[in-house]
Amino acid sequence: MKIKFYIFLIFLLTSLVFDSKAQIGGNNSFTFLNIPSNPTISGLGGINISKANNDPNGFIQNPALLDSSQNNLLSINYLPYFANIKYSSVSYVSKIQKQTFGLGIQHIGYGDFQQTDASGNILGKFSANDFAITLSHARKQGNITFGGNLKYVGSVIESYSASALLLDFGGIFKHPKQDLTYAITVKNIGIRLKNFTSFDNPDLPLDVQMGVSFKPQYMPVRFSLTAHHLYKYDVTYLDKSIVKKDLSGNIIESKVGIVDNIARHFIFGAELLFSKNFNILVGYNHLRNKELSQQNIAGFSGFSVGFLFKTKKINFSYSYSGYNTAGNLNSFGLVCNLGKIIQ
């Protein structure tokens, strides 16, 4: 009965999201939540909700990935973002009275800015930052795991601030005999607690995602396919400031075909399992490729690579993600087994 209830709850929340008016492409607040929080996810294309293993970062992507095998694992991640923006995250998993909980903290510091009055006189400096605090819990019923995240998110710019209370719900099914995992999650459902101003009321970054991860029996590769923004068919963003004309001066209307639009919903990832201690990560994000690549210029936009090096006490991960010819991103991460380090 519990399984039926959780399934009903997920599909009820999914239907609510489908009926919402939330959109992507600059219309949402707290969009920093969409930035990959660790190198493993970055290396697999930016989103992965079905990679079920002992990674304490997993519940940030899908709360159902929280597992008792991650007990006492601490993860520290650092992403030097564009324009000297600093993005860092910490996550920790612990068992409390036979129940597994996860705690995650994400922070983005945008640096210091010069503050002036209307005449341009320098008054001093101010800072800006975004943050999220996540409390996660999951429960396993046979081969199915359900989980939930409770998130307090905030944004601060000088003396102005905004905050919200958000929920994530997710579920995974792990095949009892094969290395096969199906997953679904509904992210960032919630309410605003405070807006920057009384005139400010942007949408929350709602998302509905489904994914699958599968490793063929005799192949040292685990494949993943993740679909995002399933509540909205058209996820294209067309810059109206860019006007194309033909030889006669007529405006050429920019359009995206059906196949291309559908492909923008998907992210492909693969883990090359060279050994128990070393994996190579490869990913492709079609939406990122189409939105950020420059016309007639070959680049790495949408592609990502990385690696994961494991030891008994510490795991080190790194990824390199392609965004634009003007700049790409590096990401670094450490996972420490506190149970084995503190003995």
Phi and psi in degrees as a GROMACS rama.xvg file:
@    title "Ramachandran Plot"
@    xaxis  label "Phi"
@    yaxis  label "Psi"
@TYPE xy
-63.3467  -40.7273  LYS-2
-63.0872  -43.9211  ILE-3
-61.6044  -40.0531  LYS-4
-63.8523  -45.2068  PHE-5
-64.7905  -40.733  TYR-6
-62.1465  -44.0502  ILE-7
-60.7344  -41.3466  PHE-8
-63.9701  -44.0297  LEU-9
-62.7719  -45.4272  ILE-10
-70.5732  -29.2296  PHE-11
-65.4593  -46.6077  LEU-12
-64.9631  -37.1657  LEU-13
-61.1228  -42.874  THR-14
-64.6396  -34.9238  SER-15
-64.7201  -39.1003  LEU-16
-67.7412  -39.8329  VAL-17
-60.796  -30.6467  PHE-18
-85.7888  -7.22828  ASP-19
-76.3909  167.864  SER-20
-104.019  14.7226  LYS-21
-63.8239  141.846  ALA-22
-133.714  170.462  GLN-23
-114.376  175.242  ILE-24
94.6151  40.8853  GLY-25
93.8718  6.31563  GLY-26
-99.7521  -1.68583  ASN-27
-110.03  157.647  ASN-28
-101.273  168.745  SER-29
53.1144  36.467  PHE-30
-71.5675  -7.82932  THR-31
-61.58  -20.4208  PHE-32
-64.7786  -18.2782  LEU-33
-85.8485  -9.47896  ASN-34
-75.6657  130.987  ILE-35
-55.5086  131.088  PRO-36
-89.4464  -6.45586  SER-37
-154.52  160.521  ASN-38
-62.6526  -31.9738  PRO-39
-62.7928  -46.6332  THR-40
-67.2707  -40.1446  ILE-41
-60.2764  -42.8145  SER-42
-67.6742  -23.071  GLY-43
-95.0724  13.456  LEU-44
110.241  -8.25358  GLY-45
112.582  -24.1825  GLY-46
-142.63  133.115  ILE-47
-156.804  116.245  ASN-48
-111.419  4.98881  ILE-49
-121.901  4.69467  SER-50
-81.0936  90.8373  LYS-51
-91.9774  107.272  ALA-52
-155.591  -164.982  ASN-53
-91.1475  49.0308  ASN-54
-100.472  116.487  ASP-55
-71.5769  -4.46301  PRO-56
-84.8893  -12.6094  ASN-57
-59.4617  -38.2191  GLY-58
-67.2998  -18.0521  PHE-59
-66.3863  -35.652  ILE-60
-80.627  -42.7045  GLN-61
-151.457  115.082  ASN-62
-59.3872  -21.7657  PRO-63
-72.8261  -11.1733  ALA-64
-80.9676  -5.76426  LEU-65
-67.4534  130.023  LEU-66
-143.543  151.113  ASP-67
-64.1554  -22.415  SER-68
-66.6722  -14.4265  SER-69
-91.5664  8.36403  GLN-70
-56.5968  132.116  ASN-71
69.754  18.9435  ASN-72
-94.588  131.205  LEU-73
-117.419  130.786  LEU-74
-118.879  135.736  SER-75
-127.934  125.278  ILE-76
-129.511  148.1  ASN-77
-140.784  130.34  TYR-78
-129.839  105.882  LEU-79
-74.0931  101.664  PRO-80
-82.9705  -176.615  TYR-81
-65.0945  156.294  PHE-82
55.0161  37.5577  ALA-83
62.7027  22.3205  ASN-84
-77.6999  136.294  ILE-85
-109.034  122.395  LYS-86
-119.908  124.622  TYR-87
-136.489  155.799  SER-88
-149.25  150.875  SER-89
-135.419  137.844  VAL-90
-140.027  148.427  SER-91
-145.664  141.226  TYR-92
-121.682  135.406  VAL-93
-145.662  147.704  SER-94
-95.8311  127.37  LYS-95
-126.827  112.068  ILE-96
52.4044  51.9237  GLN-97
66.9546  9.68157  LYS-98
-111.704  142.437  GLN-99
-101.442  129.154  THR-100
-127.671  151.223  PHE-101
-127.534  143.59  GLY-102
-127.028  126.759  LEU-103
-129.608  142.526  GLY-104
-130.554  125.673  ILE-105
-119.072  138.807  GLN-106
-144.046  135.279  HIS-107
-123.828  122.816  ILE-108
-106.082  120.536  GLY-109
-89.6283  -1.15105  TYR-110
91.3297  -171.266  GLY-111
-99.857  144.421  ASP-112
-125.478  151.427  PHE-113
-80.1883  128.493  GLN-114
-101.089  128.624  GLN-115
-130.555  164.055  THR-116
-91.1658  -173.039  ASP-117
-64.2581  -21.3922  ALA-118
-93.9291  -1.4029  SER-119
90.7539  6.24589  GLY-120
-74.6626  134.131  ASN-121
-74.4307  125.01  ILE-122
-103.543  -19.0966  LEU-123
148.671  -148.53  GLY-124
-130.715  157.734  LYS-125
-142.618  162.067  PHE-126
-121.337  168.059  SER-127
-143.799  142.211  ALA-128
-158.559  158.46  ASN-129
-122  151.4  ASP-130
-153.11  158.531  PHE-131
-145.07  134.861  ALA-132
-118.262  121.497  ILE-133
-119.154  129.714  THR-134
-113.625  124.964  LEU-135
-123.173  148.647  SER-136
-148.533  143.521  HIS-137
-138.519  153.59  ALA-138
-135.592  133.65  ARG-139
-103.201  133.617  LYS-140
-128.796  94.939  GLN-141
68.8927  -123.747  GLY-142
-92.2294  2.94214  ASN-143
-113.589  136.184  ILE-144
-123.718  133.311  THR-145
-116.889  144.473  PHE-146
-147.889  164.096  GLY-147
-143.132  146.337  GLY-148
-116.718  136.795  ASN-149
-111.799  121.399  LEU-150
-124.666  131.704  LYS-151
-106.183  117.232  TYR-152
-118.383  147.641  VAL-153
-148.329  160.081  GLY-154
-141.702  133.071  SER-155
-128.903  127.331  VAL-156
-130.876  110.055  ILE-157
54.1492  -119.754  GLU-158
-95.2642  3.6984  SER-159
-99.2184  146.264  TYR-160
-150.014  157.902  SER-161
-142.001  150.733  ALA-162
-151.391  161.674  SER-163
-155.844  157.24  ALA-164
-114.6  118.627  LEU-165
-123.194  156.31  LEU-166
-127.221  141.989  LEU-167
-118.531  140.682  ASP-168
-128.77  137.218  PHE-169
-149.311  162.841  GLY-170
-148.036  147.407  GLY-171
-134.629  151.494  ILE-172
-122.919  120.425  PHE-173
-104.486  123.087  LYS-174
-61.8282  134.553  HIS-175
-67.2216  -21.7432  PRO-176
-119.181  -30.7394  LYS-177
-103.67  160.377  GLN-178
-83.5287  75.782  ASP-179
-140.124  127.858  LEU-180
-134.934  129.642  THR-181
-107.981  145.242  TYR-182
-145.666  152.019  ALA-183
-145.098  142.531  ILE-184
-149.645  146.652  THR-185
-117.249  122.864  VAL-186
-115.09  147.326  LYS-187
61.3925  46.4259  ASN-188
-89.2857  131.637  ILE-189
174.762  -159.841  GLY-190
-132.228  151.256  ILE-191
-82.9183  135.17  ARG-192
-95.5246  -31.078  LEU-193
-157.866  141.498  LYS-194
-108.95  160.706  ASN-195
-59.7973  -45.2908  PHE-196
-139.089  171.335  THR-197
-71.4011  -16.2393  SER-198
-95.1921  -5.30135  PHE-199
-98.0956  121.09  ASP-200
-153.36  60.4487  ASN-201
-72.9496  165.435  PRO-202
-73.4943  155.178  ASP-203
-80.6781  154.596  LEU-204
-79.8104  62.1597  PRO-205
-62.6847  148.083  LEU-206
-155.944  147.981  ASP-207
-123.568  125.317  VAL-208
-130.764  147.099  GLN-209
-134.63  147.426  MET-210
-154.662  164.379  GLY-211
-144.814  140.364  VAL-212
-126.871  136.715  SER-213
-148.984  132.533  PHE-214
-115.173  114.73  LYS-215
-58.131  149.1  PRO-216
-58.7648  -42.3967  GLN-217
-111.346  24.2934  TYR-218
-123.444  128.187  MET-219
-81.3561  48.5914  PRO-220
-140.748  134.496  VAL-221
-110.473  119.933  ARG-222
-95.8713  147.018  PHE-223
-136.212  141.169  SER-224
-133.261  123.867  LEU-225
-125.128  131.67  THR-226
-108.747  134.565  ALA-227
-127.279  165.111  HIS-228
50.3619  50.3429  HIS-229
-74.8514  -11.1982  LEU-230
-81.6751  -5.38988  TYR-231
-138.686  125.26  LYS-232
-72.0023  -53.1981  TYR-233
-88.7091  105.692  ASP-234
-110.059  16.0998  VAL-235
-76.9364  150.857  THR-236
-126.198  115.038  TYR-237
-109.474  120.52  LEU-238
-74.2697  109.948  ASP-239
-70.4951  -14.9663  LYS-240
-75.9813  -15.6356  SER-241
-95.5395  112.557  ILE-242
-113.158  124.428  VAL-243
-104.395  139.133  LYS-244
-130.534  151.384  LYS-245
-85.1857  -174.498  ASP-246
-64.3398  -22.2212  LEU-247
-91.1745  -0.314764  SER-248
88.2472  5.22821  GLY-249
-79.439  140.663  ASN-250
-73.1627  129.536  ILE-251
-93.3704  116.751  ILE-252
-72.802  129.127  GLU-253
-78.8405  128.289  SER-254
-135.886  154.698  LYS-255
-120.144  128.536  VAL-256
-69.5439  166.304  GLY-257
-62.2608  -46.4027  ILE-258
-63.1184  -43.3801  VAL-259
-63.9504  -41.0903  ASP-260
-64.4967  -42.3584  ASN-261
-65.6466  -41.3972  ILE-262
-62.6531  -27.6365  ALA-263
-68.2424  -13.2241  ARG-264
-83.8737  -9.04005  HIS-265
-114.136  146.359  PHE-266
-128.396  130.057  ILE-267
-107.011  136.17  PHE-268
-138.535  153.272  GLY-269
-146.583  138.583  ALA-270
-111.019  119.811  GLU-271
-90.7209  110.31  LEU-272
-91.2495  82.4485  LEU-273
-68.579  -36.8408  PHE-274
-161.514  -179.3  SER-275
-68.5201  -17.6033  LYS-276
-108.478  -9.2192  ASN-277
-145.697  124.168  PHE-278
-128.244  146.745  ASN-279
-105.9  137.165  ILE-280
-111.838  137.164  LEU-281
-137.168  138.95  VAL-282
-147.728  158.666  GLY-283
-142.735  125.265  TYR-284
-115.04  104.954  ASN-285
-68.2815  -36.1026  HIS-286
-63.1769  -45.0504  LEU-287
-63.2506  -39.2541  ARG-288
-61.5333  -44.344  ASN-289
-74.1816  -32.5224  LYS-290
-84.1558  -28.472  GLU-291
-113.153  -14.7797  LEU-292
-74.7311  146.719  SER-293
-90.4269  141.86  GLN-294
-64.3529  134.955  GLN-295
65.597  14.0879  ASN-296
-125.559  115.506  ILE-297
-70.8328  136.887  ALA-298
-153.94  -170.152  GLY-299
-103.359  10.4304  PHE-300
-57.025  129.793  SER-301
91.1504  -19.9991  GLY-302
-94.3275  154.688  PHE-303
-151.054  149.741  SER-304
-138.566  160.485  VAL-305
-174.387  -178.833  GLY-306
-148.136  160.037  PHE-307
-132.554  119.986  LEU-308
-112.194  124.452  PHE-309
-114.815  140.507  LYS-310
-129.747  179.888  THR-311
-67.6511  -30.801  LYS-312
-108.556  -33.6028  LYS-313
-137.765  137.269  ILE-314
-112.974  138.59  ASN-315
-120.15  133.317  PHE-316
-130.771  151.497  SER-317
-147.193  146.253  TYR-318
-144.631  155.085  SER-319
-129.751  117.588  TYR-320
-114.147  132.383  SER-321
-87.3735  126.603  GLY-322
-117.346  -57.9297  TYR-323
-152.827  159.761  ASN-324
-62.2658  -18.7825  THR-325
-77.5544  -18.1397  ALA-326
172.053  144.722  GLY-327
-124.225  177.14  ASN-328
-121.924  140.906  LEU-329
-104.562  151.444  ASN-330
-142.998  138.061  SER-331
-128.09  144.134  PHE-332
-150.892  148.739  GLY-333
-128.8  138.262  LEU-334
-122.261  121.742  VAL-335
-111.623  133.089  CYS-336
-89.8011  94.8486  ASN-337
-64.3116  -27.1602  LEU-338
-65.3358  -30.1759  GLY-339
-96.6672  -23.8296  LYS-340
-76.9755  -42.8388  ILE-341
-98.2442  94.8136  ILE-342
